[in-house]
Amino acid sequence: MDIAVKKQKKTLLKRVWPLALVIAILAIALNYSAFLLQADYVIDNDTLVYGEVKQGPFSISVRGAGLLVPDKIKWLAASVDGHVERVVVKPGKSVKKGELIIELSNPRLKQLQEETKWELEAIIAESKASQAEQKSGLLFQKARMLDAKLNYQSSKLKLDAQRELFNNKTGAVSKIDYEKTKLETQQFNQRWKIQEEVLVSMTENIVVQDNAHNSRINKMRKTLERAEQQVKDLMIYASLDSVVQDVSVEPGQRVNMGSNLAKLAQQDSLIAELQVAELLIGEVRIGQLVTIDTRNNTVSGIVARVDPAVVNGNVQVDVTFTEALPSDARPDLSVDGEIMITDIADTLYVSRPIFSQRQSNTTIYKLNQDGNLAQRTQVKLGKGSINQIQVIEGLAVGDRVIISDSSSWQKYQKVRIN
């Protein structure tokens, strides 16, 4: 009898076991199907990047790459036409003010200098000869005036004596002789005055001619000075203590007046020219603190100028330094700059999602607690930094969000993450 019961129980267990297994599989399948129905799109976890919402102090800064460039640049240009005789200094060498950099040659200028010098000497000799002749003529005129004066005075003495005798009616002097002497005295007086006027005129003429000669001499001296300066300009000297950045000519090359020959830059006077993306330039202001990274050292500075124009999607920001430059600083050195915009003592922030804009409303996919579902969530963003952005509304501390590119599945409300 006992043996019959055991067989019945074993038969019942064999019948129930397959049914229970099928029910369990159906339950798992239904549960998984329900999970699948929660999402509109499926995406691979390996293709995603996540960020977690944090709270605390938030520094807002803008980053830009650029170069160190000289603040004081001097181009040396040719003042005359010529040929490059030799290049004394090569780019990269430090030079002192007055040091020879390039030597030009122009035989025509040297010939013109010599000819101008000879012409000046000839004009000076002609002027001296003219002055000697004028001096001789002036002396001769003075002698003629003196003779006229003496003749007048002699005739006047004779007239005075005859007038006294004639007035006393002594009969010693006839009226005819008296009148004749009186007439001669008047003539001598007129001749004396004429000779005086001639002397004055000659003196004035000498002064005028001397001025004319001096003007010609001065003009020729200026011409000679210009010719000498042009010859001196064939030697190109450094105009300041600096480093030669570039020499744009080579020996044998012909250069025209005004052509740039060499570029000088003061080694200790550098600024940083940063290129900041136009989307980040809105809060950059003159006077903001900047940290410049030269790859080996960092140095502090301030924003000195913000270019009003946008070029290729970037805006140039000039930075002047507030401390001594490191030894590795040199013109055209590539640098990175971080411009400090402001600091917020306490706020929510998250790693910056792709394509997120500061001070905007956007949608971000927020993960559930298990991390296998992400739901599109409306979020209000605030101020942005280089890699992070402020969260105003829509997220809480500890929320995890997708910060990688979600543009290809942006239209789905929920996505499942495998």
Secondary structure, DSSP 8 states (H G I E B T S, - for coil): -HHHHHHHHHHHHHHHHHHHHHHHHHHHHHHHHHHHHT-SEEE-GGG--EEE-EEEEEEEEEEEEEEEEESSEEEEE-SS-EEEEEE-S-TT-EE-TT-EEEEEE-HHHHHHHHHHHHHHHHHHHHHHHHHHHHHHHHHHHHHHHHHHHHHHHHHHHHHHHHHHHHHTT-SSS-HHHHHHHHHHHHHHHHHHHHHHHHHHHHHHHHHHHHHHHHHHHHHHHHHHHHHHHHHHTTEEE-SSSEEEEEE---TT-EE-TT-EEEEEE-TT-EEEEEEEETTTGGG--TT-EEEEE-SS-EEEEEEEEE-SS-BTTEEEEEEEESS---TT--TT-EEEEEEEEEEEEEEEEEE--TT--SS-EEEEEEE-TTSSEEEEEEEEEEEE-SSEEEEEES--TT-EEE-S--GGGTT-SEEEE-
